[in-house]
């Protein structure tokens, strides 16, 4: 029998549907299921939870997973590797153990993995010479300009592999880099050397990257086969059968929807990697320019050909910042003259806001159906097309430092319901819910400052 390890991509983001992973667990279709819950701003969301309750800060959907996903998986010998621990892996492990115990499931080895949280160490890092220059703009970091919400560095596969070596059945990690969850499984299984097996490590990163977004590799969010001839409501997520040489066969559970093809995989392969020749991860710099994706049958694609360079000397650190508040409101106009009504409405709103005795740091308007998604980058339609629109929406967005300013500004234009263009309707609310404006300051720090650790708790 061919020596392979089967790894399923069970989650692409915090809040993703668990149904594909649950199906894998019940069918024992994978030996490991990896869950990627942390987009870059997800930690800002989790920080809000932790500020309300110091026991929170993890991805709350693990509570559902502990009820519906982990039990059938554990019964079938499936192991789970996740970054759902977020800002509080220890509390996440305790919560999962509690939920499993209530179902009579005990003796499960649950690993909390951390060492990515630098929030309390920022002054120490500055004293050690770290400049925190912005990775995108090169701008210097201004300490104290905005309150810091979190600061987490991307860590690699080593601690994941170590926890698995120690018998962990469920890993709840902090900010492990997305593909390194899978790489940790492969280092554990095949004993790849994290100090020199660069091509193998790059292959593992390639497999992990193809799995990390869940259904996006199996036909979701895809133009590859548009319009799709497959079901989207019960999408099967990708499963990689990975061999010791780093090559893999990608497939899916065929009793569900979706499609695995060369095109669905190559869409995902180039997703969010910036430079295919130098995809920088904590464990290896991967070169995907000579990757081979070959269809060998329905829903079967062979992956091989990744090359690797030594790991980078620095690791990416994302510093979350609180930059004030955002308030927004939607307004809609119908024909005749929907476009012209929208422009006249915007003009009146600007005049009203200019006269208010409050400070609005910035405001913008977008036209839903014209430039609501792409903003100034959207090509301008013809005047004839605009004049014939059946309906149009206006989204007004305000950035403000005073939490109450947005509500005041939006309430000041309520009068345009009668005083403005005819036929105006709006969404309810009128600025009642100002949202915290969270931003990220991406930077690099020397990897010598980062020391991931793990601990196993038995349920």
C-alpha positions in Angstrom: 0.0 0.0 0.0 1.3 3.5 -0.9 2.6 5.4 2.1 0.5 8.6 2.2 -1.0 10.8 4.8 -4.5 12.2 4.1 -5.0 15.9 5.2 -8.3 17.6 4.8 -8.8 21.4 4.6 -11.7 21.8 7.1 -12.1 25.5 7.4 -11.1 28.6 5.4 -12.0 31.3 7.9 -13.6 32.0 11.3 -17.3 31.2 11.0 -16.9 29.0 8.0 -19.4 26.1 7.6 -18.3 23.0 9.5 -20.4 20.6 7.3 -17.6 19.6 5.0 -15.2 18.8 7.9 -18.0 16.9 9.8 -18.6 14.8 6.7 -14.8 14.0 6.5 -14.8 13.1 10.2 -17.8 10.7 9.9 -16.4 9.1 6.8 -12.8 8.9 8.2 -11.8 10.5 4.8 -8.7 12.2 6.3 -6.1 11.3 8.9 -5.7 15.0 9.9 -8.1 17.9 9.4 -6.5 21.4 9.4 -8.6 24.5 10.2 -7.4 28.0 9.3 -9.5 30.5 11.3 -7.3 33.6 11.4 -7.4 36.2 8.7 -5.2 39.2 9.6 -8.0 41.2 11.1 -9.6 38.2 12.9 -7.3 38.8 15.8 -8.7 42.3 16.2 -12.2 40.8 16.4 -11.0 38.3 19.0 -9.4 41.1 21.0 -12.9 42.6 21.4 -14.0 39.4 23.0 -11.0 39.1 25.2 -11.5 42.7 26.5 -15.0 41.8 27.5 -14.0 38.5 29.1 -10.3 37.5 29.7 -11.3 33.8 29.2 -12.3 34.5 25.6 -10.1 35.6 22.6 -10.3 32.3 20.8 -12.4 31.5 17.7 -15.8 30.8 19.2 -16.8 28.2 16.6 -14.6 25.7 18.3 -17.4 25.3 20.8 -19.6 24.0 17.9 -16.7 21.9 16.6 -16.3 20.3 20.1 -20.0 19.2 19.9 -20.4 18.1 16.3 -16.9 17.7 14.7 -14.3 16.5 17.1 -16.4 13.5 18.6 -16.9 11.6 15.3 -13.4 12.5 14.2 -11.8 11.3 17.4 -13.8 8.1 17.2 -12.4 7.4 13.8 -8.8 8.3 14.7 -8.8 11.8 13.0 -6.5 14.4 14.5 -7.2 18.1 14.3 -4.7 21.0 13.8 -6.1 24.5 14.1 -5.1 28.1 14.7 -8.5 28.6 16.4 -6.8 29.3 19.7 -6.4 32.8 18.5 -5.3 35.2 21.3 -6.1 32.6 24.0 -5.1 29.1 23.2 -5.0 27.9 26.8 -8.6 29.0 27.4 -9.6 27.4 24.1 -8.1 24.1 25.2 -9.9 24.2 28.5 -13.3 25.1 26.8 -12.9 22.2 24.3 -12.0 19.8 27.1 -15.1 20.9 29.1 -17.4 20.4 26.1 -16.0 17.0 25.3 -16.2 15.9 28.9 -19.9 16.8 29.0 -20.4 14.3 26.2 -18.5 11.6 28.1 -15.4 12.0 26.0 -12.4 11.9 28.2 -8.6 11.3 27.9 -8.3 13.3 24.7 -4.9 15.1 24.4 -5.5 18.7 23.6 -2.6 20.9 22.9 -2.5 24.7 23.4 0.2 26.3 21.3 1.4 29.9 21.8 4.4 32.2 21.7 3.1 34.4 18.9 1.6 37.1 21.2 4.0 40.1 21.4 1.6 42.7 22.9 3.4 42.9 26.2 6.8 42.7 24.6 6.7 45.7 22.2 8.8 47.9 24.5 11.3 45.1 25.0 11.5 44.6 21.2 12.0 48.3 20.6 14.8 48.3 23.3 16.4 45.4 21.4 16.6 47.5 18.3 13.5 46.6 16.4 12.2 49.6 14.4 8.8 48.2 13.3 9.0 49.9 9.9 5.9 49.4 7.9 6.3 46.5 5.6 4.2 48.0 2.9 5.2 51.7 3.0 8.6 51.8 4.8 7.1 54.4 7.2 8.6 54.5 10.8 6.4 53.3 13.6 5.0 56.0 15.8 4.6 54.6 19.3 1.5 55.8 21.0 -0.1 57.4 18.0 -3.0 54.8 18.2 -3.8 52.4 21.0 -2.5 48.9 20.2 -5.1 46.1 20.3 -2.9 43.2 19.6 0.5 42.2 18.2 1.1 38.7 16.9 3.9 37.3 14.9 3.6 34.5 12.4 5.1 31.3 13.7 6.0 28.1 11.9 5.5 24.4 11.8 8.0 23.2 14.5 5.8 23.5 17.5 2.9 21.9 15.6 5.1 18.9 14.8 6.4 18.7 18.3 2.9 18.7 19.8 1.8 16.0 17.4 4.9 14.0 18.2 3.8 14.1 21.9 0.5 12.6 20.9 -1.8 15.7 20.6 -5.1 14.8 19.0 -6.4 18.3 18.8 -4.1 21.4 18.5 -5.5 24.8 19.3 -2.8 27.3 18.2 -2.3 31.0 18.0 -1.0 32.8 14.9 0.7 29.8 13.2 1.1 30.9 9.5 -1.8 29.3 7.5 0.1 26.7 5.5 2.4 25.9 8.4 -0.5 24.0 10.1 -0.3 21.4 7.3 3.5 21.6 7.1 3.6 20.7 10.8 1.6 17.6 10.1 4.0 16.6 7.3 7.1 17.3 9.4 5.6 15.1 12.1 4.7 12.3 9.8 7.7 12.2 7.5 10.4 13.6 9.8 11.4 16.3 7.3 14.3 18.4 8.5 13.3 22.0 9.2 16.9 23.1 8.8 17.7 21.7 5.4 14.9 19.9 3.5 14.0 23.1 1.6 12.3 21.5 -1.4 10.2 19.1 0.8 9.3 22.0 3.1 8.2 24.1 0.1 6.1 21.2 -1.1 4.4 21.1 2.3 3.8 24.8 2.1 2.2 24.3 -1.3 -0.1 21.6 -0.1 -1.0 23.7 3.0 -1.6 26.7 0.9 -4.0 24.8 -1.4 -5.9 23.5 1.7 -5.9 26.6 3.9 -8.9 28.3 2.3 -11.2 25.3 2.5 -13.8 25.3 -0.3 -12.0 27.9 -2.3 -9.8 25.1 -3.7 -12.8 22.8 -4.5 -15.0 25.2 -6.6 -16.1 27.9 -4.2 -15.4 31.6 -4.9 -14.2 30.5 -8.3 -14.3 31.5 -12.0 -12.6 28.3 -13.1 -15.9 26.6 -14.2 -18.3 29.5 -14.4 -21.2 29.1 -14.4 -20.7 26.2 -12.1 -22.3 22.9 -13.0 -22.0 21.6 -9.4 -23.8 22.2 -6.1 -22.5 25.1 -4.0 -24.8 24.7 -0.9 -23.0 21.5 0.3 -19.5 22.1 -1.0 -17.0 19.3 -0.3 -13.6 20.7 0.8 -10.2 19.5 -0.5 -8.3 16.5 0.7 -4.7 16.0 -0.1 -3.1 12.5 -0.1 0.5 13.5 0.5 3.5 11.3 -0.1 6.9 11.4 1.6 8.5 13.1 -1.4 6.1 16.1 -1.1 4.0 15.2 -4.1 0.2 14.9 -3.5 -3.1 13.9 -5.0 -5.9 16.3 -4.4 -9.4 15.0 -4.2 -12.7 15.5 -2.4 -15.7 13.6 -1.1 -17.8 13.0 -4.2 -21.1 12.6 -2.4 -21.1 16.4 -1.8 -20.9 19.4 -4.2 -17.9 21.1 -5.6 -15.1 20.3 -8.0 -11.4 19.6 -7.8 -9.6 20.5 -11.0 -6.4 21.9 -12.3 -8.1 25.2 -12.6 -9.7 25.4 -9.1 -6.3 24.5 -7.6 -4.2 26.9 -9.7 -6.6 29.7 -8.8 -5.9 29.0 -5.1 -2.2 28.4 -5.7 -1.7 32.1 -6.7 -4.1 33.5 -4.1 -2.5 36.0 -1.7 1.1 34.9 -2.3 2.3 38.1 -3.9 5.4 36.6 -5.6 5.1 33.0 -6.8 8.9 32.7 -7.0 9.4 33.8 -3.4 6.4 32.9 -1.2 7.9 33.8 2.2 6.8 31.7 5.1 8.3 31.2 8.6 9.9 27.9 7.7 10.9 28.2 4.0 10.8 30.5 1.0 8.8 28.6 -1.6 9.1 28.8 -5.3 5.9 27.8 -7.1 6.9 28.8 -10.6 7.6 25.2 -11.7 4.7 23.5 -9.9 2.9 20.9 -11.9 -0.9 20.3 -11.5 -2.1 17.4 -13.6 -5.6 16.1 -13.8 -5.6 12.3 -13.7 -9.3 11.7 -13.4 -12.5 13.3 -12.2 -11.8 15.3 -9.0 -8.2 14.0 -8.9 -5.2 16.3 -9.5 -1.5 15.5 -9.0 0.6 18.2 -7.3 4.4 18.3 -7.5 7.4 20.5 -8.4 7.7 23.1 -5.6 11.2 24.3 -4.8 12.5 25.9 -1.6 15.1 28.3 -0.3 16.2 28.7 3.3 13.9 30.2 5.9 13.9 34.0 6.3 15.8 35.6 9.1 12.9 37.8 10.0 9.2 37.0 10.8 6.1 39.0 10.0 4.6 40.8 13.0 1.1 42.4 12.7 0.4 45.2 15.2 -3.3 45.9 15.5 -4.3 49.5 16.1 -7.5 51.3 17.2 -7.9 54.3 14.9 -11.3 55.6 15.9 -14.8 54.7 14.6 -16.7 54.2 11.4 -20.4 54.9 10.9 -22.2 54.2 7.7 -25.7 54.3 6.2 -27.3 53.2 3.0 -29.8 55.3 1.0 -31.7 54.2 -2.2 -33.4 56.0 -5.0 -35.5 54.6 -7.8 -36.2 55.8 -11.4 -36.9 58.1 -13.0 -33.6 60.0 -12.6 -32.2 57.6 -10.0 -28.6 58.6 -10.7 -29.3 62.3 -10.7 -31.2 62.0 -7.4 -28.2 60.3 -5.8 -25.8 63.1 -6.9 -28.2 65.8 -5.6 -28.6 63.9 -2.3 -24.8 63.7 -1.9 -24.4 67.4 -2.5 -27.0 68.2 0.1 -25.4 65.9 2.7 -22.0 67.4 2.2 -23.4 70.9 2.8 -25.2 69.8 6.0 -22.1 68.2 7.4 -20.0 71.1 6.6 -22.1 73.2 8.8 -22.1 70.9 11.8 -20.1 71.8 15.0 -18.6 68.3 15.2 -15.3 66.9 13.8 -15.6 64.3 11.1 -12.1 63.0 10.3 -13.1 61.8 6.8 -16.2 60.8 4.8 -16.8 59.1 1.5 -19.7 58.3 -0.7 -20.0 55.3 -3.1 -22.8 54.5 -5.5 -24.0 50.9 -5.2 -24.2 49.5 -8.7 -21.7 51.9 -10.1 -18.5 52.1 -7.9 -19.7 50.5 -4.6 -17.1 47.8 -4.7 -14.1 49.1 -6.7 -14.4 52.8 -5.9 -12.4 55.1 -8.2 -10.9 52.0 -10.0 -14.3 51.2 -11.4 -14.7 52.3 -15.1 -17.2 55.0 -15.5 -20.4 53.9 -17.3 -21.8 56.1 -20.1 -24.1 59.0 -19.2 -26.9 57.2 -21.1 -26.5 54.1 -19.1 -26.5 56.0 -15.8 -29.6 58.0 -16.8 -31.5 54.7 -17.4 -30.7 53.0 -14.1 -33.8 51.5 -12.4 -32.4 52.2 -9.0 -29.2 53.2 -7.2 -27.9 53.1 -3.7 -25.7 55.6 -1.9 -23.4 54.4 0.9 -22.2 57.2 3.2 -19.2 56.3 5.4 -17.8 58.5 8.1 -14.5 58.1 10.0 -14.6 59.9 13.4 -12.6 60.0 16.6 -15.6 60.8 18.8 -17.8 57.7 19.1 -20.9 59.8 19.0 -20.1 62.0 16.0 -21.3 59.5 13.4 -24.7 59.2 14.9 -25.0 63.0 15.1 -23.9 63.4 11.5 -26.4 60.9 10.1 -29.3 62.1 12.2 -28.6 65.6 10.8 -29.5 64.4 7.3 -32.8 62.7 8.3 -34.5 65.8 7.1 -33.7 64.9 3.5 -36.3 62.2 3.7 -38.8 65.0 2.9 -36.5 67.9 2.0 -34.3 65.9 -0.5 -34.9 64.2 -3.8 -38.2 62.3 -4.1 -38.5 58.6 -3.4 -35.7 58.3 -0.8 -35.6 55.1 1.3 -32.9 54.1 3.8 -31.8 51.2 5.9 -32.9 51.5 9.5 -30.4 52.5 12.2 -29.2 56.0 11.2 -25.7 55.6 12.8 -26.7 53.9 16.0 -23.8 51.4 15.8 -20.5 53.1 15.4 -17.9 50.4 14.7 -14.3 50.4 15.9 -11.9 51.2 13.1 -9.2 48.6 13.4 -6.1 48.7 11.3 -2.9 46.7 10.9 0.7 47.8 11.0 2.6 45.0 9.3 6.3 44.8 10.1 9.2 42.4 10.5 11.2 41.3 13.5 14.2 39.1 14.0 13.2 35.5 14.5 15.5 35.2 17.6 12.8 37.0 19.6 10.2 34.3 18.9 10.0 31.1 21.0 6.8 29.1 20.4 5.7 26.7 23.2 3.0 24.2 23.6 1.3 22.3 26.4 -1.0 19.3 26.4 -4.2 19.2 28.5 -6.2 16.0 28.8 -9.9 16.2 28.7 
